[in-house]
């Protein structure tokens, strides 16, 4: 049997926030309901690729990184360079949007060109395995928030359902006890964990091009370490690495935390929800603005991104309008909220899930 758990009553009450209200019609089945929305989206050309847009995005991202490198060498061996470390961490997060969209085939029709963007921004810029990430992320998109099928849930220390508690180690159980706070604190380790996962995935043969990925990761490590230990004193070099890694980890975590956590959690051996409900009921949007669109790289349109993974970022705002309208017509809950409210919702959900642990009711 498949179970559907919306996490908290608070989350359920927010299920229709900001959705335009119209008379609801009953859904007509998996392919029919999504097919109609897809037809509306295609009619406006929202799935058409626009390479020129991404050339501009890549140029902007490259410019941000180059600005950071210029500042790094200009400031030199000074503690002010830690400001640059934070900047480079943020640049790494912006680079993640590039490999993300390349991996979803939202950038270019050429697979080789998309892979080149992916390996450059994932492996070279951030030390993450692009091959591992594509496989991992595709499985997440297929079954978001499913306890057994979504790898994004399985690899976390935090629990999203009490049944996960028994499998945690002693240290992890301590984290779970206070996970509404420690989840955010431990984001400083997110990039370091991804780099560790990259090495393990390549060593286990879990990537298609292990030699290529290994070579890029080794080259990155050599160039990066040579630069920081040549320009900076040993103590400052270590501080720079730690600050940059922490900044990138926090940015990664803050980007992805509001997307699904606190939304419907599912379980069971089979997938029973159709594509439309599977993606909409498990995803949360952050209310858009030019700043949110930039900071989240379009992932603040999480509902639309999950419905149409290959959609270019520039098309997401219009897709949001069509999807909100369609969900209101069909009576499908559509969640969208502000920046701070979304993190409060995540923290509340994590707090509620771990409440039995703090009360001594979980073994």
C-alpha positions in Angstrom: 0.0 0.0 0.0 1.1 3.5 -0.7 0.8 6.1 2.0 0.6 9.8 1.7 1.6 12.0 4.6 1.6 15.7 4.4 3.9 16.1 7.4 2.0 18.6 9.6 -1.4 20.1 9.8 0.3 23.5 9.3 1.6 22.3 5.9 -1.9 21.0 4.9 -3.4 24.4 5.7 -0.9 26.0 3.4 -1.6 23.6 0.6 -3.5 26.1 -1.4 -1.7 29.3 -0.5 -1.5 31.9 -3.3 -3.3 29.6 -5.8 -6.0 31.5 -7.8 -9.5 30.1 -6.8 -11.8 28.8 -9.5 -14.5 26.1 -9.5 -12.7 22.8 -9.1 -13.3 19.9 -11.5 -12.5 16.3 -10.8 -9.2 15.0 -12.2 -9.5 12.8 -15.3 -6.6 10.5 -14.7 -2.8 10.4 -15.0 -2.0 11.0 -18.6 -5.2 13.0 -19.3 -4.7 15.7 -16.6 -1.0 16.2 -17.3 -1.5 16.0 -21.0 -3.9 19.0 -21.0 -1.4 21.1 -19.0 1.4 20.0 -21.2 -0.6 21.0 -24.3 -1.1 24.5 -22.9 2.6 24.8 -22.1 3.7 23.5 -25.6 1.3 25.9 -27.3 3.2 28.8 -26.0 6.6 27.3 -26.9 7.8 27.2 -23.3 9.7 23.9 -23.8 11.6 25.3 -26.8 15.3 25.6 -26.1 17.0 29.0 -26.3 20.8 28.5 -26.4 21.4 32.3 -26.6 19.9 32.7 -23.2 22.2 30.1 -21.7 25.2 31.6 -23.4 24.4 34.8 -21.5 24.0 32.9 -18.3 27.3 31.1 -18.7 29.0 34.3 -19.5 27.6 35.9 -16.4 28.6 33.0 -14.3 32.1 33.0 -15.7 32.4 36.7 -15.1 31.5 36.3 -11.4 34.2 33.6 -11.0 36.8 35.7 -12.8 36.0 38.6 -10.6 36.6 36.5 -7.6 39.9 35.2 -8.9 41.0 38.8 -9.6 40.1 39.8 -6.1 41.9 36.7 -4.6 45.2 37.5 -6.3 44.8 41.3 -5.7 44.1 41.0 -2.0 46.7 38.3 -1.5 47.8 37.2 2.0 45.3 39.1 4.0 42.4 38.0 6.2 40.2 40.1 4.0 40.6 37.3 1.5 38.0 35.4 3.5 35.4 37.7 2.0 36.6 36.4 -1.4 36.2 32.8 0.0 32.5 33.6 0.7 32.1 35.1 -2.8 33.7 32.1 -4.4 31.3 29.8 -2.4 28.4 31.8 -3.8 29.8 31.5 -7.3 30.0 27.8 -6.9 26.3 27.8 -6.1 25.6 29.8 -9.3 27.7 27.3 -11.2 25.5 24.5 -9.8 22.6 26.0 -11.7 24.6 25.6 -14.9 25.3 21.9 -14.5 21.8 21.4 -13.2 20.2 22.8 -16.4 22.8 21.1 -18.6 22.0 17.8 -16.9 18.3 18.3 -17.6 18.9 19.0 -21.3 17.4 22.4 -20.9 20.4 24.2 -22.4 21.5 22.7 -25.7 20.4 20.0 -28.0 24.0 18.7 -28.3 24.7 16.1 -25.7 28.4 16.6 -25.9 28.1 20.4 -25.4 25.7 19.8 -22.4 28.1 17.3 -20.9 31.0 19.7 -21.3 29.1 22.4 -19.4 28.2 19.8 -16.7 31.8 18.4 -16.2 33.2 21.9 -16.1 30.8 23.4 -13.6 30.4 20.2 -11.4 33.8 18.5 -11.4 36.2 21.4 -12.1 34.5 24.3 -10.3 32.9 22.4 -7.4 34.6 19.1 -7.1 31.3 17.2 -7.5 30.8 14.2 -9.8 28.6 15.2 -12.7 27.9 11.6 -13.7 26.9 10.6 -10.1 24.7 13.7 -9.8 22.8 13.1 -13.0 21.9 9.6 -12.0 21.0 10.6 -8.5 19.0 13.6 -9.5 17.0 11.8 -12.2 15.9 9.2 -9.6 14.8 12.1 -7.3 12.7 13.6 -10.1 11.0 10.3 -10.8 9.9 9.7 -7.2 10.2 13.0 -5.1 9.7 12.6 -1.4 9.3 8.8 -1.6 11.0 7.2 1.5 12.4 4.3 -0.5 12.7 5.6 -4.0 14.0 9.2 -3.6 17.8 9.1 -2.9 17.7 12.7 -1.6 15.7 11.4 1.4 17.8 8.3 1.9 21.2 10.1 2.1 20.2 12.6 4.8 20.9 12.3 8.5 17.6 14.0 9.3 14.5 11.9 9.2 11.3 12.8 7.4 9.2 10.0 8.8 9.6 8.2 12.2 10.2 4.9 10.5 13.6 6.1 9.5 14.8 6.7 13.0 15.7 3.0 13.8 18.3 3.0 11.0 20.3 5.9 12.3 23.5 5.6 14.2 23.9 6.9 17.8 25.4 10.2 16.6 22.8 10.6 13.9 20.0 9.9 16.5 21.4 12.9 18.5 21.1 15.0 15.4 17.6 13.8 14.7 16.6 14.8 18.3 17.4 18.4 17.5 17.1 18.3 13.7 15.0 21.4 13.3 18.1 23.4 14.2 21.0 21.0 13.4 19.7 20.4 9.9 20.6 24.0 9.0 23.8 24.0 11.1 25.1 20.9 9.3 24.6 22.5 5.9 28.2 23.8 6.3 29.3 20.2 5.5 27.0 19.8 2.4 29.7 20.6 -0.2 32.3 18.5 1.6 29.8 15.5 1.6 29.2 15.9 -2.1 33.0 15.9 -2.8 33.4 12.8 -0.7 30.5 11.2 -2.5 32.1 12.0 -5.8 35.3 10.1 -4.9 33.3 7.1 -3.6 31.0 7.0 -6.6 33.9 7.0 -9.1 35.8 4.4 -7.1 32.8 2.1 -7.1 32.3 2.4 -10.8 29.0 4.2 -10.5 29.8 6.8 -13.2 30.0 6.3 -17.0 33.3 8.1 -17.4 35.4 7.4 -14.3 38.7 8.2 -15.9 37.6 11.6 -17.2 35.9 12.5 -14.0 38.9 11.4 -11.9 41.2 13.4 -14.1 39.2 16.6 -13.7 38.8 16.2 -10.0 42.6 15.6 -9.6 43.4 18.6 -11.8 41.0 20.8 -9.7 42.5 19.7 -6.5 46.1 20.4 -7.8 45.2 23.8 -9.2 43.1 24.9 -6.2 45.6 23.8 -3.5 48.6 25.2 -5.4 46.9 28.6 -5.7 45.7 29.0 -2.1 49.0 27.7 -0.5 51.1 29.7 -2.8 49.3 33.0 -2.4 48.3 32.6 1.3 50.1 31.6 4.4 49.4 28.0 5.5 46.9 29.0 8.3 45.1 31.4 6.1 45.0 28.9 3.2 43.3 26.4 5.4 40.8 29.0 6.6 40.1 30.0 3.0 39.3 26.4 2.0 37.1 25.9 5.1 35.2 29.2 4.6 34.6 28.6 0.9 33.5 25.0 1.4 31.2 26.1 4.2 29.7 29.0 2.3 29.0 26.8 -0.7 27.5 24.1 1.5 25.1 26.5 3.2 24.1 28.0 -0.2 23.5 24.5 -1.6 21.4 23.6 1.4 19.4 26.8 1.5 18.6 26.4 -2.2 17.3 22.9 -1.9 15.8 22.8 1.6 12.5 24.6 0.9 11.8 22.6 -2.3 10.3 19.4 -0.9 10.8 19.2 2.9 7.6 19.5 4.8 5.6 18.5 1.7 3.8 15.2 1.2 5.9 12.1 2.2 5.1 8.9 0.4 6.0 5.3 1.0 5.3 1.8 -0.4 6.6 -0.6 -3.0 4.7 0.9 -5.9 4.2 4.4 -7.3 0.4 5.1 -7.3 0.3 8.9 -7.9 0.1 10.2 -11.5 2.9 12.5 -12.8 1.0 15.7 -12.1 0.0 15.0 -8.5 3.4 13.3 -7.8 5.3 16.5 -8.7 2.8 19.2 -7.5 1.9 17.6 -4.1 5.6 17.1 -3.1 7.0 20.5 -4.2 6.9 24.0 -2.9 7.5 27.3 -4.7 9.3 30.3 -3.3 7.3 33.4 -4.3 9.3 34.9 -7.3 11.0 38.2 -7.7 14.1 39.2 -9.6 16.3 38.6 -6.5 14.7 35.2 -5.7 15.0 34.1 -9.4 18.7 34.9 -9.3 19.5 33.4 -5.9 17.6 30.2 -6.7 18.6 29.9 -10.3 15.0 29.3 -11.2 14.6 26.5 -8.6 12.2 28.7 -6.7 9.7 27.6 -9.4 10.1 24.0 -8.0 6.6 22.8 -9.0 7.1 23.8 -12.6 10.6 22.5 -12.7 9.5 19.1 -11.5 6.6 19.0 -14.0 8.8 20.1 -16.9 12.4 19.2 -16.0 13.7 20.1 -19.5 12.1 23.5 -19.5 14.6 26.4 -19.9 14.8 28.7 -16.8 13.5 31.7 -18.7 10.2 29.9 -19.4 9.4 29.0 -15.8 7.6 32.3 -14.8 5.0 31.8 -17.6 4.7 28.1 -16.8 4.0 29.0 -13.2 1.0 31.1 -14.3 -0.4 28.3 -16.4 0.2 25.7 -13.8 -1.4 27.7 -11.0 -4.4 28.3 -13.1 -4.7 24.6 -14.1 -4.3 23.3 -10.6 -7.0 25.7 -9.4 -9.3 24.4 -12.2 -8.6 20.8 -11.2 -8.6 21.3 -7.4 -5.0 20.2 -7.0 -3.3 21.9 -4.0 -0.5 24.2 -5.2 1.9 25.5 -2.5 3.8 28.8 -2.8 5.1 31.0 0.0 7.6 33.7 0.8 11.3 33.2 1.5 11.3 33.2 5.3 8.0 31.4 5.6 9.4 28.5 3.6 12.3 27.9 6.0 10.0 28.3 9.0 7.8 25.6 7.4 10.8 23.3 7.0 12.0 23.8 10.5 8.4 23.2 11.9 8.1 20.0 9.9 11.5 18.7 11.1 10.6 19.6 14.7 7.3 17.8 14.5 8.7 14.7 12.9 11.3 14.3 15.7 8.9 15.2 18.5 8.4 11.5 19.5 12.2 11.1 19.7 12.5 13.9 22.2 9.5 12.5 24.1 11.3 9.1 24.4 8.6 7.4 22.3 10.9 6.2 19.6 13.4 3.3 19.9 
